[in-house]
């Protein structure tokens, strides 16, 4: 079960399906963070707009309700990051203000993130890559904040907050409804064309259509859906937390090549996620792939390796979901005034903050309002297509395997991985 769904504090209400033909100024496809923030800022900029959201399942069904709860300034690529970063920092603070004023149950705490090096190769990499906004932590300084076994040092950045994503996405939905937005659930968009969206039992005719579907995009070569899986422990005692640390609920990860991430939850659990599940041929999405026993087991073993004090601790929740990775790892926002169709996505797992920036950007683009965010590098960015199958299947799954081998190589040689160096030149085209 998904921890975030299981700890909402209230029952997530069901909304009506679209069962008739209606008109709107803006139709948004997708009820995740991108679609909801788009609606929020559209109504803030022009309260008279008629805005409708069509969600194929329920609000927060996708990555918005399944992620690791990091509201960070991370960006999938280095290209253009220096220009985008200040606006990501603003987005973090604006999400925080929203949570503080309208949704305190989200538990927004901006206490930064810690990246831990546990072998000399990892230590060399983080020392070489330390950015001006990051602080290097000696072993002693690190262990004073996070008691991870084998830690040699680490990096700290203050530019990250922790949230309960399930509560945030639902609180945001309720707020946009208060602004006058109509949300239809169980209303999958079957066809999308200029000025018209059709579902099974109804349609929306709109001047503007925003595709906020991200990993659920219908073009299988536009992105590679890569699964990220999570586990969570039972609530931990104060005694255990005194050994683990994270007194301020910092987010954390080990400096592995294979993605991993963790947080201390509002109810004092340890929630940790990571990648490693295989990519499905043809960019398919399968619900059963969210429950990969092997990957969940590997994540639990990693947690117990980090914190041996949790050897007998129960893991009560296991879940997962897919993230959208473009071929060049570059996020995108586009707005075609002629067709009235806009889209955003390609967050590669860094979507909590990026989706806020995207939604705010889309609102300004659609309403033709001047703002510095409308000229950022990812606006009107054209991503290359992924290779056709079976090359895509071989490339993505080969990359996941090579990433795991790179971590094993570093643990054995204690030097930065040659495999990782070669892999980066291949995947970051």
Secondary structure by P-SEA (a helix, b strand, c coil): cccccccccccbbbbbcccccccccbbbccccaaaaaaaaaaaaaccccbbbbbbccccccccccccccccccccccccccccaaaaaaaaaaaaaaaaaccccccccccbbbbbbbccaaaaaaaaaaccccbbbbcaaaaaacccccccccbbbbccccccaaaaaaaaaaaaaaaabbbbbcccccccccccccccccccccccbbbccccccccccccccbbbbbbcccccccaaaaaaacccccccccccccccccccccccbbbbbbcccccccccccccccccccaaaaaaaaaaaaaaccccccccccccccbbbbbccccccccccccccccccccccccccaaaaaaaaaaaaaaaacccccccccccccbbbbbccccaaaaaaaaaaaaaaaaaaaaaaacccccaaaaaaaacccc
